[in-house]
Amino acid sequence: MIVVGGEALVDLVPSPSGESTVEGLPALLPRLGGGPYNVAVALGRLGSRVSFLSKVSTDFFGDALVGRLGASTVDTSLLQRGAEPTTLAVVGLAEDGSARYSFHVEGTADRLVTDPGPLPEEVRAVSLGTLGMVLEPGASAYEAVLRRESERGRFTVLDPNIRAALITDPAAYRERFLGWLPHVGLLKLSVEDAAWLADAEDPWPALRDWAGKGPAGIVVTLGGDGLAVLTPSGGLVRVPGQRVEVVDTIGAGDTVHAAILHWLDAANALSTESVREMPEESWREALEFAARAAAITCSRAGAEPPWADELK
């Protein structure tokens, strides 16, 4: 089983019909999401055994979030529930479909998750990221899970998925990120996230440095230019993106994350050692699979990752 930990929230997304309110603001539609939540849903739809670790509200939105997990074959035995409200993310879409976010996170349920203790023996991999690694006190709980499960030999995956507006002390967060790397088996991030974390216009020198600090691979999403993976030896494998009519890019990076994990799961390669030894051709196959999956997500509104039969 793969355990995915982090926030579950509701994205308020502009209506695709373009309708407006009286004040001229776009009408907003609720879409279930959150980076780790999307990863868990995508993994379930692709056919991997996956469990979601988070705290979810008992409000209307929370019930809908839990219902969608079940419909996507995601195990909820590690899920915590609470009366606190669901986190909201208001999404603005640019002309090219790219998304920017503003968040409403004070006192919400997902940031109040507690450390569940050692995960069950059947767990082979743990995936963490996004707001779960930023908002306290939950961030410290997830950090404890990352360090403990790494020490127990579990394959760990991290996607920082930077939301800069919520990081009040960038220097402290960057230092904390570097402290996570020795405990990370696979790092996945966008080239924009890498530039922010490196505090540099060109993030590739930093990426090469990070590759030597623990991760067996660093998967980098390049927007419309495709995907790349950087190996600890300095090797670089790139594949182009898939051509598709983009509705929006919400959940595209999360789909890449899930698709890579699913590919590794299907190849019986959910370990740091297996990933470190993967030949370039295997990486190319994994990246191409992830690019196809992400293209499907981009072709529809909101974070709607594909099911396995859509990728046959």
Stockholm file with secondary structure:
# STOCKHOLM 1.0

chainA/1-312         MIVVGGEALVDLVPSPSGESTVEGLPALLPRLGGGPYNVAVALGRLGSRVSFLSKVSTDFFGDALVGRLGASTVDTSLLQRGAEPTTLAVVGLAEDGSARYSFHVEGTADRLVTDPGPLPEEVRAVSLGTLGMVLEPGASAYEAVLRRESERGRFTVLDPNIRAALITDPAAYRERFLGWLPHVGLLKLSVEDAAWLADAEDPWPALRDWAGKGPAGIVVTLGGDGLAVLTPSGGLVRVPGQRVEVVDTIGAGDTVHAAILHWLDAANALSTESVREMPEESWREALEFAARAAAITCSRAGAEPPWADELK
#=GR chainA/1-312 SS CEEEESCCEEEEEECTTCCBCTTSCBCEEEEEECHHHHHHHHHHHHTCCEEEECEEESSHHHHHHHHHHHHTTCBCTTCEEESSCCEEEEEEECTTSCEEEEEECTTCSGGGCCCCCSCCTTCCEEEEEGGGGTSTTHHHHHHHHHHHHHHTTCEEEEECCCCGGGCSCHHHHHHHHHHHGGGCSEEEEEHHHHHHHHTSSCCHHHHHHHHTSSCSEEEEECGGGCEEEECTTSCEEEECCCCCCCSCCTTHHHHHHHHHHHHHHHTTCCSHHHHHTCCHHHHHHHHHHHHHHHHHHHTSSSSCCCCGGGGC
#=GC SS_cons         CEEEESCCEEEEEECTTCCBCTTSCBCEEEEEECHHHHHHHHHHHHTCCEEEECEEESSHHHHHHHHHHHHTTCBCTTCEEESSCCEEEEEEECTTSCEEEEEECTTCSGGGCCCCCSCCTTCCEEEEEGGGGTSTTHHHHHHHHHHHHHHTTCEEEEECCCCGGGCSCHHHHHHHHHHHGGGCSEEEEEHHHHHHHHTSSCCHHHHHHHHTSSCSEEEEECGGGCEEEECTTSCEEEECCCCCCCSCCTTHHHHHHHHHHHHHHHTTCCSHHHHHTCCHHHHHHHHHHHHHHHHHHHTSSSSCCCCGGGGC
//
